[in-house]
């Protein structure tokens, strides 16, 4: 409440004051040190029980003392005086609302102000309240309403500041987390999950034994870096806007001899390692006796899939879309022209997964084709992939050379 309103309120209260006894100083001191009284104020449960004319007059007489204590920020003393007077009236509930506001007990403050308004309304409607009394009551009610609106605005400002402060703190913590993550080494899939000699489930092997043999869980997290797909990425030199595009795999469909239902919900994946090996050749002939040479080539890949990939990125600035045979994660960011060449070479998307909990499985197929469309030269390719399920918990777009973080996203 502003000073003008306080002064007007005090003057009006003095008009209703009468001849009263001195307050019990010892009792006031006792209440001043009473934490329970402060707790009741906070909870909006502090009760004032005296509804006699004497208590009402005492409330008017000691109003200047109450507001002086509030002005001096001696809120406990003001609270103690109100409690000792114990007047169940708007003259007491209004300063209670102010004290609660000063402490930041906004819900309680609004309650006390409303109690003051209700009490004053009853007084103004009483048969004993004459025209002058009603005028004074209306003035005080207007002051209380003004104080109530002020408290509401103050509450909104406080909540907004707290929210902005919380967001700033969260951003700071998120950046610290991202910097910590990019200083960790990239996971070596082959060392963490070495290829089993036999990936097929044995006839007398339990499921638990099978999964234990194939899945070696010796890492709390899996961390992989994905580089750009440069033919899809772009840079606008006029606006200095970069679009970095990182390739990912689409939905995974497994065709295995065993049960593949555990993999059907794996929607997006990343290839963390792939390669090819020439494996010699052999002579062959077709049904008509024509001779041709078959060259053998083996392709390998290790892939990580997640069932929460799209949902994880849904509310972020990183969008998932389709680009030809790829699904991609796209990132847009302002990069000055003087830095773009270095950034273009070193920008990475780091993905962080939780410790995997599902089976490491394999999928293989052999394809015969005539890539050069000449009957005498064929290519036999074997494609072998290893899959792992792991839930994604973090993503960081960063510069591998400078360690600058451009964007970070992590699971709450």
C-alpha positions in Angstrom: 0.0 0.0 0.0 1.4 3.5 -0.8 2.0 6.1 1.9 -1.0 8.3 1.0 -3.4 5.4 1.4 -1.8 4.4 4.7 -2.1 8.0 6.1 -5.8 8.2 5.0 -6.5 4.9 6.5 -4.9 5.9 9.8 -6.8 9.2 9.9 -10.1 7.4 9.4 -9.3 4.8 12.0 -8.5 7.5 14.5 -12.1 8.8 14.0 -13.5 5.5 15.3 -11.0 5.3 18.2 -12.2 5.8 21.8 -11.0 5.7 25.3 -9.2 2.4 25.6 -6.8 0.7 28.1 -3.1 0.4 27.4 -2.0 -2.8 25.7 -0.2 -5.5 27.6 3.5 -5.0 26.6 4.6 -8.3 28.0 2.0 -10.1 25.9 3.1 -8.1 22.8 6.7 -9.1 23.3 5.6 -12.7 23.8 3.7 -12.7 20.5 6.6 -11.0 18.7 8.8 -14.0 19.3 6.1 -16.6 18.5 6.9 -18.5 15.3 3.6 -20.2 15.5 1.8 -16.9 15.0 3.9 -16.3 11.8 3.1 -19.8 10.6 -0.7 -19.1 11.1 -0.3 -15.8 9.1 1.4 -17.7 6.3 -1.3 -20.4 6.2 -4.1 -17.8 6.4 -5.4 -19.4 9.6 -4.7 -16.6 12.1 -7.9 -15.9 13.9 -9.2 -12.6 15.5 -12.2 -13.3 17.7 -13.3 -10.1 19.5 -16.3 -8.4 17.9 -17.1 -5.9 20.6 -17.1 -2.1 20.2 -14.2 -1.8 22.6 -12.0 -4.1 20.5 -13.1 -2.1 17.4 -12.1 1.2 19.1 -8.8 -0.3 20.2 -8.1 -1.3 16.6 -8.7 2.3 15.5 -6.6 3.8 18.4 -3.6 1.6 17.8 -3.7 1.6 14.0 -0.9 4.3 13.8 1.4 2.1 16.0 0.7 -0.9 13.7 1.5 1.0 10.5 4.6 2.5 12.1 5.9 -0.9 12.8 5.1 -2.0 9.3 6.9 1.1 7.9 9.9 0.2 10.1 9.7 -3.4 8.8 9.1 -4.7 12.3 6.4 -7.0 11.0 6.4 -9.3 14.0 5.7 -6.3 16.4 2.8 -5.2 14.1 1.5 -8.7 14.0 1.7 -9.0 17.8 -0.2 -5.8 18.4 -3.0 -7.0 16.0 -3.2 -10.3 17.9 -3.3 -8.7 21.3 -6.2 -6.3 20.2 -7.8 -9.4 18.6 -10.4 -7.2 16.8 -12.5 -9.2 14.3 -12.8 -6.2 12.0 -11.6 -4.7 8.7 -9.3 -2.4 10.7 -7.2 -5.4 11.7 -7.5 -7.5 8.6 -6.2 -4.8 6.3 -2.8 -4.5 8.0 -2.7 -8.3 8.2 -3.0 -8.4 4.5 -0.1 -5.8 4.2 2.1 -7.8 6.5 1.4 -11.1 4.6 2.2 -9.2 1.4 5.5 -8.0 2.8 6.5 -11.6 3.7 5.5 -12.8 0.2 2.5 -14.8 1.6 0.3 -13.8 -1.3 -2.5 -16.3 -0.9 -2.9 -15.4 2.8 -2.7 -11.6 2.0 -5.5 -11.9 -0.6 -7.6 -13.8 2.0 -7.1 -11.2 4.7 -7.9 -8.3 2.4 -11.1 -10.1 1.3 -12.0 -10.6 5.0 -11.4 -6.9 5.5 -13.8 -6.0 2.6 -16.4 -8.5 3.9 -16.2 -7.1 7.5 -16.4 -3.5 6.3 -19.4 -4.3 4.2 -21.3 -5.8 7.2 -20.4 -2.7 9.2 -21.7 -0.4 6.5 -25.0 -2.3 6.3 -25.5 -2.3 10.1 -28.5 -0.2 11.4 -26.2 1.6 13.8 -24.0 2.9 10.9 -25.2 6.4 10.0 -24.5 8.3 6.8 -21.0 9.6 7.9 -20.2 6.0 9.1 -21.1 4.6 5.7 -19.0 7.2 3.9 -16.0 6.3 6.1 -16.6 2.6 5.5 -16.8 3.0 1.8 -13.5 5.0 1.8 -11.7 2.3 3.8 -13.2 -0.5 1.6 -11.8 1.3 -1.5 -8.4 1.5 0.1 -8.5 -2.2 0.9 -9.5 -3.0 -2.6 -6.7 -0.9 -3.9 -4.2 -2.8 -1.6 -5.7 -6.1 -2.8 -5.1 -5.2 -6.5 -1.6 -4.1 -5.6 -0.9 -7.5 -4.0 -2.2 -9.3 -7.0 0.1 -7.4 -9.3 3.1 -7.9 -7.0 2.4 -11.6 -7.0 2.3 -11.7 -10.8 5.6 -9.9 -11.0 7.2 -12.1 -8.3 6.1 -15.3 -10.1 7.3 -13.9 -13.5 10.7 -13.1 -12.0 11.0 -16.5 -10.4 10.1 -18.2 -13.6 12.6 -16.1 -15.6 15.2 -16.8 -12.9 14.4 -20.5 -13.0 14.6 -20.6 -16.8 18.0 -18.7 -16.7 19.3 -21.2 -14.1 18.0 -24.1 -16.1 19.7 -22.8 -19.2 22.9 -22.3 -17.3 22.8 -25.9 -15.9 21.9 -27.2 -19.4 25.0 -25.5 -20.9 27.2 -26.9 -18.1 25.8 -30.4 -18.8 26.4 -30.0 -22.6 30.0 -28.9 -22.0 30.5 -31.9 -19.8 29.0 -34.3 -22.4 31.1 -33.0 -25.3 34.3 -33.6 -23.3 33.5 -37.3 -22.9 34.9 -39.8 -25.5 32.8 -41.1 -28.3 31.7 -44.7 -27.5 33.4 -47.5 -29.4 30.6 -49.7 -30.4 32.8 -52.7 -31.3 34.6 -52.7 -27.9 31.5 -52.2 -25.9 29.5 -54.8 -27.9 32.0 -57.3 -29.4 30.7 -59.5 -32.1 29.6 -62.8 -30.7 30.9 -66.0 -32.4 27.4 -67.2 -32.8 24.5 -64.7 -32.8 21.8 -67.4 -33.1 20.1 -68.6 -30.0 21.2 -72.1 -29.1 18.8 -75.0 -28.9 19.4 -75.5 -25.2 20.2 -71.9 -24.3 17.8 -69.9 -22.2 16.7 -66.4 -23.3 18.6 -64.9 -20.3 21.8 -66.8 -21.2 21.4 -65.7 -24.9 21.0 -62.1 -24.1 23.8 -62.1 -21.5 26.1 -63.6 -24.1 25.3 -61.1 -26.8 24.7 -57.9 -24.7 27.7 -56.8 -22.7 26.5 -53.9 -20.5 29.6 -52.2 -19.3 28.7 -48.6 -20.1 26.3 -46.2 -18.3 25.8 -44.2 -21.4 26.4 -44.6 -25.1 27.7 -41.4 -26.9 28.0 -41.1 -30.6 28.8 -38.2 -33.0 27.1 -37.7 -36.3 28.6 -35.6 -39.0 26.7 -33.5 -41.6 25.4 -34.7 -44.9 26.9 -31.9 -46.9 24.8 -32.4 -50.0 21.7 -31.6 -47.9 23.2 -28.9 -45.7 23.3 -25.3 -46.8 24.6 -21.8 -46.0 23.1 -18.4 -46.9 25.9 -15.9 -47.1 23.5 -13.0 -47.3 21.7 -13.8 -44.1 24.6 -15.7 -42.5 22.2 -18.6 -41.7 23.5 -22.1 -41.7 21.3 -25.2 -42.1 23.2 -28.3 -40.8 21.6 -31.6 -41.8 22.5 -34.8 -40.0 21.4 -38.2 -41.5 19.6 -40.8 -39.4 17.9 -44.1 -40.2 14.1 -44.4 -40.6 11.9 -47.0 -38.9 13.5 -50.4 -38.4 11.9 -53.5 -39.8 13.6 -56.7 -38.8 13.2 -60.0 -40.6 14.8 -62.5 -38.3 14.3 -66.2 -37.7 13.4 -65.5 -34.1 10.9 -63.2 -32.4 11.2 -59.7 -33.8 8.3 -58.1 -31.9 10.6 -56.4 -29.4 12.0 -54.4 -32.3 8.9 -53.3 -34.1 8.5 -50.0 -32.1 12.1 -48.8 -33.0 11.3 -45.8 -35.1 14.7 -44.1 -35.7 18.3 -45.1 -35.6 21.8 -44.1 -36.3 24.6 -45.9 -38.0 27.6 -45.6 -35.7 29.9 -47.6 -37.8 29.9 -49.1 -41.3 32.3 -50.5 -43.7 32.9 -52.9 -46.6 35.3 -55.7 -47.4 36.2 -57.3 -50.7 36.0 -61.0 -50.3 37.4 -62.5 -53.5 35.5 -64.0 -56.5 34.5 -67.2 -58.0 33.5 -68.6 -61.4 29.9 -69.5 -62.1 27.7 -70.4 -65.1 24.0 -70.0 -65.8 21.5 -72.6 -66.8 22.6 -72.3 -70.4 26.3 -72.9 -69.7 27.4 -69.3 -70.1 30.4 -68.5 -67.9 30.7 -65.4 -65.7 32.7 -64.2 -62.7 31.1 -63.3 -59.4 32.8 -60.8 -57.1 32.0 -61.0 -53.4 31.7 -58.0 -51.2 30.7 -57.9 -47.5 29.1 -54.8 -46.0 28.8 -54.3 -42.2 27.1 -51.8 -40.0 26.4 -51.2 -36.3 23.2 -49.3 -35.6 21.5 -47.9 -32.5 17.7 -47.6 -32.4 15.4 -45.9 -30.0 11.6 -46.0 -29.5 11.5 -42.4 -28.1 13.6 -40.6 -30.8 10.8 -38.6 -32.5 9.1 -37.7 -29.2 12.4 -36.6 -27.7 13.0 -34.0 -30.6 9.3 -33.0 -31.0 9.4 -30.0 -28.7 12.8 -28.8 -29.7 14.4 -26.6 -32.3 15.8 -29.7 -34.0 13.3 -31.0 -36.5 13.1 -34.5 -38.0 12.1 -34.8 -41.6 12.5 -37.0 -44.7 15.1 -36.3 -47.3 15.2 -38.9 -50.1 16.3 -42.2 -48.8 17.3 -40.6 -45.4 15.5 -39.3 -42.5 17.4 -36.2 -41.2 17.8 -34.0 -38.1 18.1 -30.4 -39.3 19.6 -27.5 -37.3 19.4 -23.8 -38.2 21.8 -21.4 -36.7 23.4 -18.0 -37.4 27.1 -18.3 -38.2 29.2 -15.3 -39.3 30.9 -15.7 -42.7 34.3 -15.5 -41.1 33.6 -18.6 -39.1 31.5 -20.7 -41.5 34.3 -22.6 -43.1 35.6 -23.9 -39.8 32.2 -24.6 -38.4 31.1 -26.4 -41.6 34.1 -28.8 -41.1 33.7 -29.4 -37.4 30.0 -29.2 -36.6 28.7 -32.4 -35.0 25.4 -33.8 -33.6 26.2 -35.7 -30.4 23.6 -38.1 -29.3 23.6 -39.6 -25.8 21.7 -42.8 -25.0 21.0 -44.5 -21.7 22.5 -47.9 -20.9 21.0 -50.3 -23.4 18.6 -52.9 -22.0 17.7 -55.0 -25.0 19.2 -57.7 -27.1 22.0 -57.0 -29.6 20.8 -58.7 -32.7 21.9 -59.3 -36.3 20.2 -59.1 -39.6 21.9 -60.4 -42.8 21.0 -60.8 -46.4 22.8 -61.7 -49.6 22.0 -60.0 -52.9 23.1 -61.0 -56.4 23.1 -58.3 -59.0 24.6 -57.2 -62.3 25.6 -53.6 -61.6 27.3 -53.0 -65.0 24.5 -54.8 -66.9 27.0 -57.3 -68.5 26.3 -61.0 -68.1 30.0 -61.9 -67.6 30.4 -59.9 -64.3 28.2 -60.2 -61.3 28.4 -58.8 -57.7 27.4 -60.8 -54.7 27.0 -58.6 -51.6 26.3 -59.7 -48.1 24.8 -57.1 -45.7 25.2 -57.7 -42.0 23.9 -55.3 -39.4 24.0 -55.3 -35.7 21.2 -53.5 -33.8 20.9 -52.3 -30.3 18.0 -50.7 -28.5 18.8 -47.7 -26.2 16.6 -44.7 -25.1 17.9 -41.3 -26.2 18.4 -38.9 -23.3 20.4 -36.0 -24.8 21.5 -34.2 -28.0 24.2 -31.5 -28.4 25.1 -29.6 -31.6 28.6 -28.4 -31.1 31.9 -27.5 -32.8 34.3 -30.4 -32.4 37.4 -28.1 -32.8 36.4 -25.2 -30.5 34.1 -27.0 -28.2 31.5 -24.3 -28.6 27.9 -25.5 -27.9 25.3 -24.3 -30.4 22.3 -26.2 -29.0 21.6 -28.7 -26.3 18.6 -30.8 -25.4 18.2 -33.3 -22.6 15.6 -35.5 -21.1 13.9 -33.9 -18.1 
